[in-house]
Structure formats: C-alpha cells, structure tokens
Amino acid sequence: MLEVEGDFYVGWIQSSNYFLNVGLDRNTVNNDRMFYKVNALGWQQSTEQGSVMIRPYFKQKLTTGINNVHKKSDWKIYPNPGQGYIQSTNLSNATEYKLRVLDLQGRVLKQQQSTNTIDISDLEKGIYLIQLLNSNNEILQTQKYLKND
C-alpha cells in the first residue's frame, strides 16, 4: 500500500496512435479533477462530464486460480430446505472428506470430518453454502442450502 499526503496525480502519455485502454464513466462526475495537456498551453481542466476508467489489457491468458476441475459426483444433501441436521449421501466411497457450512459472505461456520451428518440447529434461518472437501482441503462440490425454522 502506498500512503500519500497532499495532492497526488496519475497520468499517461500517448506516444503513438494505438488504442489506449481508457474509458469514461459518465455516471460518476469528476471532471473537476481531470486535466489534460495537448500542447505547450499547459494543463487544462476537462469539460467532459465523467471519470476516467483504466481498462486493463492482458496479452496472455488470465489466471483465475482454479487448478483442477473436479468431476461432479452424485453427492446430495437433504432435507433441503431443512431445520436441524443436514444429511449427505453418495460420497463416492471417499474415506477422508469434510463437510463445511459457510454463510453467504464465505465465513466458515461449521466443519466436520468424515461424517454424513452435520448439526446446524444453532444457526439462524437463511441460505448457506455446504461444501464437500477432499483430504487435501480441495473443494469437490458446493451446494446451496435453505434453513428454515
């Protein structure tokens, strides 16, 4: 992180006729903070209503952080919707696995090792994500779950 005090300016110089990956957001007006310089007249305030947007350009394939795509199993959770316990079936004969319960912000609320049942009776009613993980903590599958009281 870079901390700066006082005025701070960011700019670019276009030294060729190639396309610049810059756009204008017309929904956010900041032209009182946008300046341009075309010739020796110096910096002039922009009269265009909006904000400059920089559009990144990637020449190479963008990495998403997903290494492997796991084949979907016949893993099921029930009852869905439910109230107190989540049952899971068809764990593909895995001996080492985890069940994990997350809220919609991605916080891990519960986690159980090598079990077909997880108790969620103490959780508020709402929507949760139930994940099946292998022994390397890789997520094999995620399902939505509705808890109602």
MIVOFI-639561 format. One line per field, with one value per residue (C-alpha): x negated, y, z; residue number from 1; residue in three letters. Coordinates in Angstrom, 3 decimals, padded with zeros to 6 digits. Layout:
<recs>
X X,...
Y Y,...
Z Z,...
num NUM,...
residu ALA,...
</recs>
This chain:
<recs>
X 000.000,-001.193,-000.237,-000.409,000.194,001.327,002.168,001.438,001.703,001.793,001.436,000.147,-001.493,-000.181,-003.241,-001.603,001.697,002.509,005.693,005.475,007.419,009.046,012.728,015.086,017.577,020.379,022.221,019.583,018.759,015.199,014.239,013.167,010.300,009.484,006.904,005.275,002.318,002.251,-000.430,-002.516,000.601,000.251,002.748,006.427,009.448,011.597,015.058,016.231,018.664,017.487,014.481,011.539,011.546,008.468,009.257,006.612,005.421,003.943,001.892,001.563,004.209,005.554,005.069,008.199,006.620,008.560,006.146,008.363,011.965,013.294,015.849,019.194,020.277,023.752,023.315,026.611,027.669,031.096,033.572,033.333,034.901,034.371,034.138,031.604,029.378,028.025,027.590,025.308,025.212,023.144,019.705,018.100,016.664,014.257,012.732,011.276,013.535,015.010,018.358,018.203,021.003,020.443,022.571,023.064,020.069,017.851,017.242,016.814,019.441,019.094,016.839,016.940,014.500,015.652,019.318,022.587,024.394,023.767,025.781,026.899,029.699,027.885,027.672,030.189,032.647,031.314,029.285,025.977,023.356,022.469,019.109,017.660,013.848,011.312,008.369,006.263,008.932,009.834,013.471,015.105,018.603,020.710,024.469,026.898,028.937,032.030,032.507,035.987,037.298
Y 000.000,003.489,006.309,009.811,013.169,016.215,016.257,013.133,012.930,009.932,010.277,008.796,009.917,008.649,008.386,006.502,006.248,002.868,002.316,003.271,001.087,004.065,004.831,007.407,006.588,009.081,008.054,009.427,013.082,014.027,016.348,018.937,016.506,015.578,017.559,017.166,018.658,018.656,021.191,023.913,025.648,023.663,021.655,022.345,021.152,018.646,019.750,016.144,015.009,011.756,009.923,008.313,004.495,002.442,-000.801,-003.435,-005.305,-008.784,-010.205,-013.589,-015.875,-014.550,-016.944,-017.479,-019.507,-022.672,-025.544,-028.557,-029.050,-031.992,-034.276,-033.739,-036.619,-037.728,-036.034,-034.857,-033.053,-033.411,-032.377,-029.151,-026.958,-028.251,-027.296,-029.074,-031.658,-031.901,-035.423,-036.158,-039.154,-040.649,-039.567,-041.697,-044.123,-041.474,-042.306,-038.869,-035.904,-032.887,-031.180,-027.426,-024.890,-021.300,-018.194,-016.118,-013.941,-017.033,-017.367,-020.952,-021.585,-025.341,-028.112,-031.855,-034.582,-037.853,-037.731,-037.880,-035.582,-032.055,-030.261,-026.755,-026.377,-023.464,-021.421,-018.725,-019.465,-018.415,-019.548,-021.353,-022.997,-026.614,-027.772,-031.224,-031.221,-033.969,-034.884,-032.100,-029.496,-029.086,-028.202,-031.019,-029.600,-026.796,-026.790,-024.154,-024.990,-023.274,-023.496,-022.718,-022.944
Z 000.000,-000.839,001.508,000.087,001.704,-000.250,-003.949,-005.965,-009.756,-012.071,-015.804,-019.010,-022.210,-025.513,-027.728,-030.595,-032.436,-030.893,-028.905,-025.236,-022.808,-021.138,-020.900,-019.458,-016.715,-017.364,-014.172,-011.787,-012.463,-011.516,-014.346,-011.755,-011.007,-014.620,-016.572,-019.953,-021.800,-025.583,-026.372,-024.766,-023.393,-020.184,-018.196,-018.796,-016.860,-018.708,-019.796,-020.262,-017.566,-016.002,-014.571,-016.301,-016.188,-016.911,-018.704,-018.142,-021.193,-020.800,-023.666,-022.055,-020.668,-017.389,-014.464,-012.410,-009.625,-010.428,-010.921,-011.445,-012.340,-010.370,-011.873,-010.208,-008.056,-007.150,-003.772,-002.339,000.801,002.366,003.633,001.695,002.956,006.456,010.125,012.299,010.656,007.138,005.780,002.840,000.532,-002.275,-001.164,-003.906,-001.332,-000.086,003.282,004.024,003.436,005.191,005.191,005.620,006.215,005.095,005.230,002.081,002.998,002.794,006.545,007.728,010.399,010.864,009.653,010.276,009.281,007.657,008.605,006.710,009.148,010.327,013.017,012.043,014.603,016.282,013.055,012.144,009.367,005.968,002.981,003.492,001.301,002.041,000.698,000.233,000.545,-000.035,002.226,000.642,001.528,-002.135,-002.708,-004.657,-004.748,-003.266,-002.817,-001.573,001.493,002.899,006.656,007.860,011.426
num 1,2,3,4,5,6,7,8,9,10,11,12,13,14,15,16,17,18,19,20,21,22,23,24,25,26,27,28,29,30,31,32,33,34,35,36,37,38,39,40,41,42,43,44,45,46,47,48,49,50,51,52,53,54,55,56,57,58,59,60,61,62,63,64,65,66,67,68,69,70,71,72,73,74,75,76,77,78,79,80,81,82,83,84,85,86,87,88,89,90,91,92,93,94,95,96,97,98,99,100,101,102,103,104,105,106,107,108,109,110,111,112,113,114,115,116,117,118,119,120,121,122,123,124,125,126,127,128,129,130,131,132,133,134,135,136,137,138,139,140,141,142,143,144,145,146,147,148,149
residu MET,LEU,GLU,VAL,GLU,GLY,ASP,PHE,TYR,VAL,GLY,TRP,ILE,GLN,SER,SER,ASN,TYR,PHE,LEU,ASN,VAL,GLY,LEU,ASP,ARG,ASN,THR,VAL,ASN,ASN,ASP,ARG,MET,PHE,TYR,LYS,VAL,ASN,ALA,LEU,GLY,TRP,GLN,GLN,SER,THR,GLU,GLN,GLY,SER,VAL,MET,ILE,ARG,PRO,TYR,PHE,LYS,GLN,LYS,LEU,THR,THR,GLY,ILE,ASN,ASN,VAL,HIS,LYS,LYS,SER,ASP,TRP,LYS,ILE,TYR,PRO,ASN,PRO,GLY,GLN,GLY,TYR,ILE,GLN,SER,THR,ASN,LEU,SER,ASN,ALA,THR,GLU,TYR,LYS,LEU,ARG,VAL,LEU,ASP,LEU,GLN,GLY,ARG,VAL,LEU,LYS,GLN,GLN,GLN,SER,THR,ASN,THR,ILE,ASP,ILE,SER,ASP,LEU,GLU,LYS,GLY,ILE,TYR,LEU,ILE,GLN,LEU,LEU,ASN,SER,ASN,ASN,GLU,ILE,LEU,GLN,THR,GLN,LYS,TYR,LEU,LYS,ASN,ASP
</recs>
